[in-house]
Amino acid sequence: MTALNNNVKNANSLELAFESIDSCFGYVDYITAQIQKLIAFYNAGENDQANATFVEVVEVMDLYIQLISKVYRVIRTNLQGQSFKDESIQKLEIHLLSVIKALLQAKEKEDIIMLCDLLEYELIDNLTQWKIKVLPELKKLKNF
């Protein structure tokens, strides 16, 4: 009976992971839109709104990273032996975490120019790579 329960649990986890991939696309779109607002606030000198939006972007990024990490872990565990671009995901994840770290350092130093450059050229690019490369690859695995 325990083996059956584990199989059902794994199947449910895998199904939930694949459903969550659609949420990841939404997260990327939302975060990208918020980043554009954030850059506009900084460029307009609206620091109070920029600071509030920065906090929101960091919080939503944290949720996105947690979600994609769990989705990836469930898929990798349940689909052992299937071929997918493991190294692409790892490189993008490492880059994403390093961008977040650099953003927080720029914010701490109040280096608005560096902060905006990181947001516009690094973070948006990284999120775009997730959206056009990794998430579709993960979604295709549902058919295996």
VEXKOL-587344 format. One record per residue: residue in three letters; chain; x, y, z of N, C-alpha, C in turn. Coordinates in nm, 2 decimals. Atoms other than C-alpha are relative to their C-alpha. Layout:
VEXKOL-587344
+---------+--------+--------+--------+--------+--------+--------+--------+--------+--------+--------+
: residuo : cadena :   n_xx :   n_yy :   n_zz :  ca_xx :  ca_yy :  ca_zz :   c_xx :   c_yy :   c_zz :
+---------+--------+--------+--------+--------+--------+--------+--------+--------+--------+--------+
:     ala :      A :      X :      Y :      Z :      X :      Y :      Z :      X :      Y :      Z :
...
+---------+--------+--------+--------+--------+--------+--------+--------+--------+--------+--------+
//
This chain:
VEXKOL-587344
+---------+--------+--------+--------+--------+--------+--------+--------+--------+--------+--------+
: residuo : cadena :   n_xx :   n_yy :   n_zz :  ca_xx :  ca_yy :  ca_zz :   c_xx :   c_yy :   c_zz :
+---------+--------+--------+--------+--------+--------+--------+--------+--------+--------+--------+
:     met :      A :   0.08 :  -0.12 :   0.00 :   0.00 :   0.00 :   0.00 :   0.09 :   0.13 :   0.00 :
:     thr :      A :  -0.09 :  -0.12 :  -0.01 :   0.29 :   0.24 :   0.08 :   0.05 :   0.03 :  -0.14 :
:     ala :      A :  -0.06 :  -0.03 :   0.13 :   0.44 :   0.20 :  -0.27 :  -0.11 :   0.06 :  -0.09 :
:     leu :      A :   0.11 :  -0.06 :   0.08 :   0.10 :   0.28 :  -0.43 :  -0.02 :   0.15 :   0.04 :
:     asn :      A :   0.01 :  -0.13 :  -0.05 :   0.07 :   0.59 :  -0.21 :   0.11 :   0.09 :  -0.05 :
:     asn :      A :  -0.11 :  -0.07 :   0.06 :   0.42 :   0.70 :  -0.32 :  -0.01 :   0.03 :  -0.14 :
:     asn :      A :   0.02 :  -0.02 :   0.14 :   0.34 :   0.65 :  -0.68 :  -0.11 :   0.11 :  -0.03 :
:     val :      A :   0.10 :  -0.11 :   0.02 :   0.02 :   0.86 :  -0.65 :   0.05 :   0.13 :   0.04 :
:     lys :      A :  -0.06 :  -0.13 :  -0.04 :   0.21 :   1.13 :  -0.46 :   0.09 :   0.05 :  -0.10 :
:     asn :      A :  -0.09 :  -0.05 :   0.10 :   0.48 :   1.14 :  -0.72 :  -0.07 :   0.04 :  -0.13 :
:     ala :      A :   0.07 :  -0.04 :   0.12 :   0.23 :   1.15 :  -1.01 :  -0.07 :   0.13 :   0.03 :
:     asn :      A :   0.06 :  -0.13 :  -0.03 :   0.04 :   1.43 :  -0.83 :   0.10 :   0.12 :   0.00 :
:     ser :      A :  -0.10 :  -0.10 :   0.00 :   0.36 :   1.62 :  -0.77 :   0.05 :   0.04 :  -0.14 :
:     leu :      A :  -0.04 :  -0.02 :   0.14 :   0.47 :   1.58 :  -1.13 :  -0.10 :   0.08 :  -0.07 :
:     glu :      A :   0.11 :  -0.07 :   0.07 :   0.13 :   1.70 :  -1.26 :   0.00 :   0.14 :   0.05 :
:     leu :      A :   0.00 :  -0.14 :  -0.06 :   0.14 :   2.00 :  -1.02 :   0.12 :   0.08 :  -0.05 :
:     ala :      A :  -0.12 :  -0.07 :   0.05 :   0.49 :   2.08 :  -1.14 :  -0.02 :   0.05 :  -0.14 :
:     phe :      A :   0.03 :  -0.04 :   0.14 :   0.38 :   2.09 :  -1.50 :  -0.10 :   0.11 :  -0.01 :
:     glu :      A :   0.10 :  -0.11 :  -0.01 :   0.08 :   2.30 :  -1.41 :   0.07 :   0.13 :   0.04 :
:     ser :      A :  -0.06 :  -0.12 :  -0.05 :   0.31 :   2.54 :  -1.23 :   0.09 :   0.07 :  -0.10 :
:     ile :      A :  -0.08 :  -0.06 :   0.11 :   0.52 :   2.60 :  -1.54 :  -0.07 :   0.11 :  -0.06 :
:     asp :      A :   0.08 :  -0.11 :   0.06 :   0.23 :   2.80 :  -1.68 :   0.01 :   0.12 :   0.09 :
:     ser :      A :  -0.01 :  -0.11 :  -0.10 :   0.25 :   3.01 :  -1.36 :   0.13 :   0.07 :  -0.02 :
:     cys :      A :  -0.13 :  -0.06 :   0.02 :   0.62 :   3.07 :  -1.43 :   0.00 :   0.09 :  -0.11 :
:     phe :      A :   0.01 :  -0.10 :   0.11 :   0.54 :   3.23 :  -1.76 :  -0.06 :   0.13 :   0.04 :
:     gly :      A :   0.06 :  -0.12 :  -0.06 :   0.31 :   3.46 :  -1.58 :   0.09 :   0.08 :   0.09 :
:     tyr :      A :  -0.10 :  -0.07 :  -0.09 :   0.57 :   3.54 :  -1.32 :   0.10 :   0.08 :  -0.08 :
:     val :      A :  -0.10 :  -0.07 :   0.08 :   0.82 :   3.63 :  -1.59 :  -0.06 :   0.13 :  -0.06 :
:     asp :      A :   0.07 :  -0.11 :   0.06 :   0.57 :   3.86 :  -1.76 :  -0.02 :   0.11 :   0.10 :
:     tyr :      A :   0.03 :  -0.10 :  -0.10 :   0.47 :   4.03 :  -1.44 :   0.12 :   0.07 :   0.05 :
:     ile :      A :  -0.12 :  -0.06 :  -0.05 :   0.82 :   4.08 :  -1.31 :   0.06 :   0.09 :  -0.11 :
:     thr :      A :  -0.06 :  -0.09 :   0.11 :   0.94 :   4.22 :  -1.65 :  -0.08 :   0.13 :   0.00 :
:     ala :      A :   0.08 :  -0.12 :   0.00 :   0.65 :   4.47 :  -1.64 :   0.03 :   0.09 :   0.12 :
:     gln :      A :  -0.03 :  -0.08 :  -0.12 :   0.73 :   4.57 :  -1.28 :   0.14 :   0.06 :  -0.01 :
:     ile :      A :  -0.13 :  -0.05 :   0.02 :   1.10 :   4.61 :  -1.38 :  -0.01 :   0.13 :  -0.08 :
:     gln :      A :   0.01 :  -0.12 :   0.09 :   1.00 :   4.85 :  -1.66 :  -0.05 :   0.12 :   0.08 :
:     lys :      A :   0.06 :  -0.10 :  -0.08 :   0.79 :   5.05 :  -1.41 :   0.11 :   0.06 :   0.10 :
:     leu :      A :  -0.10 :  -0.04 :  -0.09 :   1.08 :   5.05 :  -1.16 :   0.10 :   0.09 :  -0.07 :
:     ile :      A :  -0.10 :  -0.08 :   0.08 :   1.33 :   5.18 :  -1.42 :  -0.06 :   0.14 :  -0.03 :
:     ala :      A :   0.06 :  -0.13 :   0.02 :   1.08 :   5.46 :  -1.51 :  -0.01 :   0.08 :   0.12 :
:     phe :      A :   0.00 :  -0.08 :  -0.12 :   1.04 :   5.56 :  -1.15 :   0.14 :   0.05 :   0.04 :
:     tyr :      A :  -0.14 :  -0.05 :  -0.03 :   1.42 :   5.58 :  -1.10 :   0.03 :   0.11 :  -0.10 :
:     asn :      A :  -0.04 :  -0.11 :   0.10 :   1.46 :   5.78 :  -1.42 :  -0.08 :   0.13 :   0.02 :
:     ala :      A :   0.08 :  -0.12 :  -0.03 :   1.18 :   6.02 :  -1.31 :   0.04 :   0.06 :   0.13 :
:     gly :      A :  -0.04 :  -0.05 :  -0.13 :   1.34 :   6.06 :  -0.97 :  -0.10 :  -0.02 :   0.10 :
:     glu :      A :   0.10 :   0.04 :  -0.09 :   1.04 :   5.91 :  -0.80 :   0.05 :  -0.11 :   0.09 :
:     asn :      A :  -0.07 :   0.10 :  -0.08 :   1.24 :   5.74 :  -0.53 :  -0.09 :  -0.08 :   0.09 :
:     asp :      A :   0.09 :   0.08 :  -0.09 :   0.96 :   5.65 :  -0.29 :  -0.07 :  -0.11 :  -0.08 :
:     gln :      A :   0.07 :   0.10 :   0.08 :   0.76 :   5.47 :  -0.56 :   0.10 :  -0.10 :  -0.05 :
:     ala :      A :  -0.11 :   0.09 :   0.05 :   1.09 :   5.32 :  -0.70 :   0.04 :  -0.10 :   0.12 :
:     asn :      A :  -0.04 :   0.08 :  -0.11 :   1.18 :   5.19 :  -0.35 :  -0.11 :  -0.11 :   0.03 :
:     ala :      A :   0.11 :   0.09 :  -0.03 :   0.84 :   5.03 :  -0.30 :  -0.01 :  -0.11 :  -0.11 :
:     thr :      A :   0.00 :   0.10 :   0.11 :   0.85 :   4.87 :  -0.65 :   0.12 :  -0.09 :   0.01 :
:     phe :      A :  -0.12 :   0.08 :  -0.01 :   1.20 :   4.75 :  -0.59 :  -0.02 :  -0.12 :   0.10 :
:     val :      A :   0.03 :   0.11 :  -0.10 :   1.09 :   4.56 :  -0.28 :  -0.10 :  -0.10 :  -0.06 :
:     glu :      A :   0.09 :   0.09 :   0.06 :   0.80 :   4.41 :  -0.47 :   0.07 :  -0.09 :  -0.11 :
:     val :      A :  -0.07 :   0.08 :   0.10 :   1.03 :   4.30 :  -0.76 :   0.08 :  -0.11 :   0.07 :
:     val :      A :  -0.09 :   0.10 :  -0.07 :   1.27 :   4.13 :  -0.51 :  -0.09 :  -0.11 :   0.06 :
:     glu :      A :   0.09 :   0.10 :  -0.06 :   0.98 :   3.96 :  -0.33 :  -0.05 :  -0.10 :  -0.10 :
:     val :      A :   0.06 :   0.09 :   0.10 :   0.82 :   3.83 :  -0.65 :   0.11 :  -0.08 :  -0.07 :
:     met :      A :  -0.12 :   0.08 :   0.05 :   1.17 :   3.72 :  -0.78 :   0.03 :  -0.11 :   0.09 :
:     asp :      A :  -0.02 :   0.10 :  -0.10 :   1.21 :   3.53 :  -0.46 :  -0.10 :  -0.12 :  -0.02 :
:     leu :      A :   0.10 :   0.10 :   0.03 :   0.88 :   3.35 :  -0.52 :   0.02 :  -0.08 :  -0.12 :
:     tyr :      A :  -0.03 :   0.07 :   0.13 :   0.97 :   3.28 :  -0.88 :   0.11 :  -0.10 :   0.01 :
:     ile :      A :  -0.12 :   0.09 :  -0.02 :   1.31 :   3.13 :  -0.78 :  -0.04 :  -0.12 :   0.08 :
:     gln :      A :   0.04 :   0.12 :  -0.08 :   1.15 :   2.91 :  -0.52 :  -0.09 :  -0.09 :  -0.08 :
:     leu :      A :   0.09 :   0.08 :   0.08 :   0.88 :   2.80 :  -0.76 :   0.07 :  -0.08 :  -0.11 :
:     ile :      A :  -0.07 :   0.07 :   0.11 :   1.11 :   2.72 :  -1.05 :   0.09 :  -0.10 :   0.05 :
:     ser :      A :  -0.09 :   0.10 :  -0.07 :   1.35 :   2.54 :  -0.82 :  -0.07 :  -0.12 :   0.03 :
:     lys :      A :   0.08 :   0.11 :  -0.04 :   1.08 :   2.32 :  -0.69 :  -0.05 :  -0.08 :  -0.12 :
:     val :      A :   0.05 :   0.07 :   0.12 :   0.93 :   2.25 :  -1.03 :   0.11 :  -0.08 :  -0.07 :
:     tyr :      A :  -0.11 :   0.07 :   0.06 :   1.27 :   2.16 :  -1.17 :   0.04 :  -0.12 :   0.08 :
:     arg :      A :  -0.03 :   0.11 :  -0.09 :   1.35 :   1.94 :  -0.87 :  -0.10 :  -0.12 :  -0.02 :
:     val :      A :   0.10 :   0.10 :   0.02 :   1.02 :   1.75 :  -0.91 :   0.01 :  -0.07 :  -0.13 :
:     ile :      A :  -0.01 :   0.06 :   0.13 :   1.06 :   1.70 :  -1.28 :   0.12 :  -0.08 :  -0.01 :
:     arg :      A :  -0.12 :   0.08 :   0.01 :   1.42 :   1.59 :  -1.26 :  -0.01 :  -0.13 :   0.08 :
:     thr :      A :   0.01 :   0.12 :  -0.08 :   1.34 :   1.34 :  -0.98 :  -0.09 :  -0.10 :  -0.06 :
:     asn :      A :   0.10 :   0.09 :   0.05 :   1.04 :   1.20 :  -1.15 :   0.03 :  -0.05 :  -0.14 :
:     leu :      A :  -0.03 :   0.03 :   0.13 :   1.18 :   1.19 :  -1.50 :   0.14 :  -0.04 :  -0.02 :
:     gln :      A :  -0.14 :   0.04 :   0.01 :   1.52 :   1.04 :  -1.44 :   0.02 :  -0.07 :  -0.13 :
:     gly :      A :  -0.03 :   0.07 :   0.12 :   1.68 :   0.92 :  -1.76 :  -0.05 :   0.08 :  -0.12 :
:     gln :      A :   0.05 :  -0.08 :   0.11 :   1.49 :   1.17 :  -1.98 :   0.11 :   0.11 :  -0.03 :
:     ser :      A :  -0.10 :  -0.10 :   0.04 :   1.72 :   1.41 :  -2.17 :  -0.06 :   0.14 :  -0.01 :
:     phe :      A :   0.03 :  -0.14 :   0.02 :   1.68 :   1.78 :  -2.12 :   0.12 :   0.08 :   0.05 :
:     lys :      A :  -0.11 :  -0.08 :  -0.01 :   1.91 :   2.07 :  -2.10 :   0.03 :   0.04 :   0.15 :
:     asp :      A :  -0.03 :  -0.02 :  -0.14 :   2.02 :   2.04 :  -1.74 :   0.09 :   0.12 :   0.02 :
:     glu :      A :  -0.10 :  -0.10 :  -0.02 :   2.32 :   2.26 :  -1.78 :  -0.05 :   0.14 :  -0.03 :
:     ser :      A :   0.07 :  -0.13 :   0.04 :   2.11 :   2.55 :  -1.94 :  -0.07 :   0.05 :   0.12 :
:     ile :      A :   0.08 :  -0.04 :  -0.12 :   1.89 :   2.55 :  -1.63 :   0.09 :   0.05 :   0.11 :
:     gln :      A :  -0.09 :  -0.03 :  -0.11 :   2.18 :   2.55 :  -1.39 :   0.07 :   0.13 :  -0.03 :
:     lys :      A :  -0.07 :  -0.13 :   0.04 :   2.37 :   2.83 :  -1.58 :  -0.10 :   0.12 :   0.02 :
:     leu :      A :   0.09 :  -0.11 :  -0.02 :   2.06 :   3.05 :  -1.59 :  -0.04 :   0.02 :   0.15 :
:     glu :      A :   0.03 :  -0.01 :  -0.15 :   1.98 :   2.98 :  -1.22 :   0.11 :   0.07 :   0.07 :
:     ile :      A :  -0.11 :  -0.06 :  -0.06 :   2.33 :   3.07 :  -1.12 :   0.01 :   0.15 :  -0.04 :
:     his :      A :  -0.01 :  -0.14 :   0.04 :   2.33 :   3.38 :  -1.33 :  -0.11 :   0.09 :   0.06 :
:     leu :      A :   0.11 :  -0.07 :  -0.07 :   1.99 :   3.48 :  -1.19 :   0.03 :   0.04 :   0.14 :
:     leu :      A :  -0.04 :  -0.03 :  -0.13 :   2.11 :   3.45 :  -0.84 :   0.11 :   0.10 :   0.02 :
:     ser :      A :  -0.11 :  -0.10 :  -0.01 :   2.43 :   3.65 :  -0.91 :  -0.06 :   0.14 :  -0.04 :
:     val :      A :   0.06 :  -0.13 :   0.03 :   2.22 :   3.93 :  -1.07 :  -0.08 :   0.05 :   0.12 :
:     ile :      A :   0.08 :  -0.04 :  -0.12 :   1.99 :   3.94 :  -0.76 :   0.10 :   0.05 :   0.10 :
:     lys :      A :  -0.10 :  -0.04 :  -0.10 :   2.30 :   3.96 :  -0.54 :   0.06 :   0.14 :  -0.04 :
:     ala :      A :  -0.06 :  -0.12 :   0.05 :   2.45 :   4.24 :  -0.76 :  -0.11 :   0.12 :   0.02 :
:     leu :      A :   0.11 :  -0.10 :  -0.02 :   2.11 :   4.43 :  -0.75 :  -0.01 :   0.04 :   0.14 :
:     leu :      A :   0.01 :  -0.04 :  -0.14 :   2.10 :   4.42 :  -0.37 :   0.12 :   0.08 :   0.04 :
:     gln :      A :  -0.12 :  -0.07 :  -0.03 :   2.46 :   4.54 :  -0.35 :  -0.01 :   0.14 :  -0.06 :
:     ala :      A :   0.01 :  -0.13 :   0.07 :   2.39 :   4.83 :  -0.60 :  -0.11 :   0.08 :   0.08 :
:     lys :      A :   0.11 :  -0.07 :  -0.07 :   2.07 :   4.92 :  -0.40 :   0.06 :   0.05 :   0.14 :
:     glu :      A :  -0.06 :  -0.03 :  -0.13 :   2.27 :   4.91 :  -0.07 :   0.09 :   0.12 :  -0.02 :
:     lys :      A :  -0.09 :  -0.11 :   0.02 :   2.53 :   5.15 :  -0.22 :  -0.07 :   0.12 :  -0.06 :
:     glu :      A :   0.08 :  -0.10 :   0.06 :   2.25 :   5.36 :  -0.37 :   0.06 :   0.04 :  -0.14 :
:     asp :      A :  -0.05 :  -0.02 :   0.13 :   2.41 :   5.32 :  -0.71 :  -0.11 :  -0.02 :  -0.10 :
:     ile :      A :   0.12 :   0.01 :   0.08 :   2.10 :   5.39 :  -0.92 :   0.03 :  -0.03 :  -0.14 :
:     ile :      A :  -0.04 :   0.03 :   0.14 :   2.28 :   5.38 :  -1.25 :   0.03 :  -0.15 :  -0.02 :
:     met :      A :  -0.03 :   0.14 :   0.00 :   2.42 :   5.04 :  -1.18 :  -0.12 :  -0.09 :   0.02 :
:     leu :      A :   0.12 :   0.07 :  -0.03 :   2.09 :   4.92 :  -1.04 :  -0.09 :   0.00 :  -0.13 :
:     cys :      A :   0.08 :   0.00 :   0.13 :   1.90 :   5.03 :  -1.36 :   0.06 :  -0.08 :  -0.11 :
:     asp :      A :  -0.07 :   0.09 :   0.10 :   2.16 :   4.87 :  -1.58 :  -0.02 :  -0.15 :   0.02 :
:     leu :      A :   0.02 :   0.15 :  -0.03 :   2.14 :   4.54 :  -1.40 :  -0.15 :  -0.04 :  -0.02 :
:     leu :      A :   0.14 :   0.03 :   0.02 :   1.76 :   4.55 :  -1.41 :  -0.03 :  -0.01 :  -0.15 :
:     glu :      A :   0.04 :  -0.01 :   0.14 :   1.73 :   4.65 :  -1.77 :   0.08 :  -0.10 :  -0.09 :
:     tyr :      A :  -0.08 :   0.08 :   0.09 :   2.02 :   4.45 :  -1.93 :   0.03 :  -0.14 :   0.05 :
:     glu :      A :  -0.03 :   0.13 :  -0.05 :   2.08 :   4.16 :  -1.70 :  -0.12 :  -0.08 :   0.05 :
:     leu :      A :   0.12 :   0.07 :  -0.06 :   1.76 :   4.07 :  -1.51 :  -0.10 :  -0.03 :  -0.11 :
:     ile :      A :   0.10 :   0.02 :   0.10 :   1.52 :   4.12 :  -1.80 :   0.05 :  -0.10 :  -0.10 :
:     asp :      A :  -0.06 :   0.10 :   0.09 :   1.76 :   3.93 :  -2.03 :  -0.01 :  -0.14 :   0.05 :
:     asn :      A :   0.01 :   0.13 :  -0.06 :   1.78 :   3.64 :  -1.79 :  -0.14 :  -0.05 :   0.01 :
:     leu :      A :   0.14 :   0.05 :   0.00 :   1.41 :   3.62 :  -1.74 :  -0.05 :  -0.03 :  -0.14 :
:     thr :      A :   0.04 :   0.03 :   0.14 :   1.36 :   3.63 :  -2.12 :   0.05 :  -0.13 :  -0.04 :
:     gln :      A :  -0.05 :   0.13 :   0.03 :   1.59 :   3.34 :  -2.15 :  -0.08 :  -0.12 :   0.06 :
:     trp :      A :   0.09 :   0.10 :  -0.06 :   1.38 :   3.14 :  -1.90 :  -0.12 :  -0.02 :  -0.08 :
:     lys :      A :   0.13 :   0.00 :   0.07 :   1.07 :   3.23 :  -2.09 :   0.01 :  -0.07 :  -0.14 :
:     ile :      A :   0.00 :   0.05 :   0.14 :   1.19 :   3.14 :  -2.44 :   0.08 :  -0.13 :  -0.02 :
:     lys :      A :  -0.08 :   0.12 :   0.01 :   1.43 :   2.86 :  -2.37 :  -0.04 :  -0.11 :   0.10 :
:     val :      A :   0.01 :   0.10 :  -0.10 :   1.40 :   2.68 :  -2.04 :  -0.15 :  -0.05 :   0.03 :
:     leu :      A :   0.14 :   0.04 :  -0.03 :   1.02 :   2.69 :  -1.96 :  -0.06 :  -0.08 :  -0.11 :
:     pro :      A :   0.06 :   0.09 :   0.10 :   0.92 :   2.56 :  -2.30 :   0.06 :  -0.14 :  -0.01 :
:     glu :      A :  -0.07 :   0.13 :  -0.01 :   1.18 :   2.28 :  -2.27 :  -0.06 :  -0.09 :   0.11 :
:     leu :      A :   0.06 :   0.08 :  -0.12 :   1.04 :   2.18 :  -1.93 :  -0.14 :  -0.04 :  -0.04 :
:     lys :      A :   0.14 :   0.03 :   0.03 :   0.69 :   2.20 :  -2.06 :  -0.01 :  -0.12 :  -0.10 :
:     lys :      A :   0.00 :   0.11 :   0.10 :   0.77 :   1.96 :  -2.35 :   0.02 :  -0.14 :   0.07 :
:     leu :      A :  -0.03 :   0.12 :  -0.07 :   0.88 :   1.70 :  -2.10 :  -0.13 :  -0.07 :   0.05 :
:     lys :      A :   0.13 :   0.06 :  -0.04 :   0.51 :   1.65 :  -2.00 :  -0.04 :  -0.11 :  -0.09 :
:     asn :      A :   0.04 :   0.11 :   0.10 :   0.47 :   1.43 :  -2.31 :   0.08 :  -0.13 :   0.02 :
:     phe :      A :  -0.08 :   0.12 :  -0.02 :   0.73 :   1.18 :  -2.19 :  -0.06 :  -0.09 :   0.10 :
+---------+--------+--------+--------+--------+--------+--------+--------+--------+--------+--------+
//
